[in-house]
């Protein structure tokens, strides 16, 4: 079993910055893609950014140039640096990971979510 634990959410003023972290633990042989999703009230969950184990990165259009995703494979951790935040970034942010365990089983795992609120 694999667990994802997020941290770093909170309340920030428009124009401010936050850094989210997500650490994976458990029976991990390899983590393929790690990513961040978000879900605002009344909206569907959407992909914010993802990074594969070979370093390929994708961003949702509205965060390009403001958010940066990175990962530390030695720590099984993914980060999301968010800058120039605006009210439309307010949402619950979820960490996601595609994992192969030592039994060669594949699974998609989710964190519990961390609230990001952008408000003056």
C-alpha distance (Angstrom), angle and dihedral (degrees) to the residues before:
residue distance angle dihedral
X1 . . .
X2 3.78 . .
X3 3.78 129.0 .
X4 3.79 127.9 -162.0
X5 3.78 118.3 -158.0
X6 3.79 120.0 -168.4
X7 3.78 129.2 -161.4
X8 3.77 139.8 168.9
X9 3.78 105.0 65.4
X10 3.77 123.7 130.6
X11 3.78 147.2 114.2
X12 3.79 119.3 -43.9
X13 3.78 135.2 168.3
X14 3.80 121.0 -113.7
X15 3.78 109.7 -81.0
X16 3.79 91.9 28.0
X17 3.79 132.0 118.4
X18 3.78 138.4 -123.1
X19 3.77 134.3 179.7
X20 3.78 120.9 -146.6
X21 3.79 123.5 -160.1
X22 3.78 130.9 -166.2
X23 3.78 123.2 -171.3
X24 3.78 122.2 -165.7
X25 3.77 122.0 -152.0
X26 3.78 138.2 172.5
X27 3.78 135.1 57.0
X28 3.79 96.5 -6.0
X29 3.78 122.7 162.3
X30 3.78 96.5 163.4
X31 3.78 136.1 -11.7
X32 3.77 113.5 -145.4
X33 3.79 113.7 -176.5
X34 3.79 121.4 8.2
X35 3.75 120.7 -170.9
X36 3.75 150.7 163.5
X37 3.79 124.1 -123.4
X38 3.76 129.0 -179.2
X39 3.75 136.7 -157.9
X40 3.77 123.6 -162.4
X41 3.83 121.9 -163.4
X42 3.79 110.5 -75.3
X43 3.79 93.3 6.6
X44 3.77 135.7 100.7
X45 3.77 121.7 -103.3
X46 3.80 110.1 -94.2
X47 3.77 135.6 -168.0
X48 3.80 112.2 -106.5
X49 3.79 100.5 177.9
X50 3.78 140.1 -24.0
X51 3.78 136.8 -167.2
X52 3.78 126.5 -164.4
X53 3.79 126.4 -146.8
X54 3.80 89.2 -103.1
X55 3.80 90.4 55.4
X56 3.79 100.3 -102.9
X57 3.80 110.1 151.1
X58 3.78 134.3 -161.2
X59 3.81 129.4 -173.2
X60 3.75 133.6 -168.4
X61 3.80 107.5 -114.3
X62 3.81 97.2 -114.1
X63 3.82 93.2 57.0
X64 3.80 99.3 44.9
X65 3.77 110.2 123.0
X66 3.82 92.4 15.0
X67 3.81 105.1 59.6
X68 3.79 127.8 52.1
X69 3.79 124.2 -165.5
X70 3.79 121.7 -159.6
X71 3.78 138.3 161.4
X72 3.78 139.6 -151.6
X73 3.79 106.6 -148.8
X74 3.79 92.9 -169.8
X75 3.81 88.9 59.9
X76 3.82 96.8 34.9
X77 3.78 86.4 -127.2
X78 3.78 133.8 138.3
X79 3.79 125.3 -162.4
X80 3.78 135.0 -160.4
X81 3.78 116.2 -160.2
X82 3.80 108.4 -163.2
X83 3.80 121.5 -166.2
X84 3.80 134.5 175.1
X85 3.76 90.3 22.5
X86 3.77 119.0 -166.4
X87 3.78 134.5 -169.8
X88 3.79 91.9 -94.5
X89 3.81 88.8 65.0
X90 3.81 89.9 65.8
X91 3.79 107.5 118.8
X92 3.76 145.5 105.3
X93 3.79 107.2 -79.3
X94 3.80 118.7 -147.1
X95 3.76 129.0 -163.9
X96 3.80 117.9 -138.4
X97 3.79 132.4 -169.9
X98 3.79 137.3 -179.7
X99 3.78 107.0 -144.5
X100 3.78 138.6 -174.8
X101 3.79 111.9 -158.3
X102 3.79 130.3 -155.1
X103 3.80 90.7 -89.9
X104 3.81 88.4 59.9
X105 3.79 90.2 -112.5
X106 3.79 117.8 142.4
X107 3.76 124.6 -141.8
X108 3.78 142.9 167.9
X109 3.77 114.2 -134.0
X110 3.79 134.6 -168.1
X111 3.76 134.1 -158.0
X112 3.77 123.1 -131.0
X113 3.79 93.8 -104.2
X114 3.78 133.4 -110.4
X115 3.79 124.7 -131.9
X116 3.78 119.6 -122.0
X117 3.79 114.8 -171.1
X118 3.78 121.9 -176.2
X119 3.78 110.7 -166.2
X120 3.77 141.3 135.1
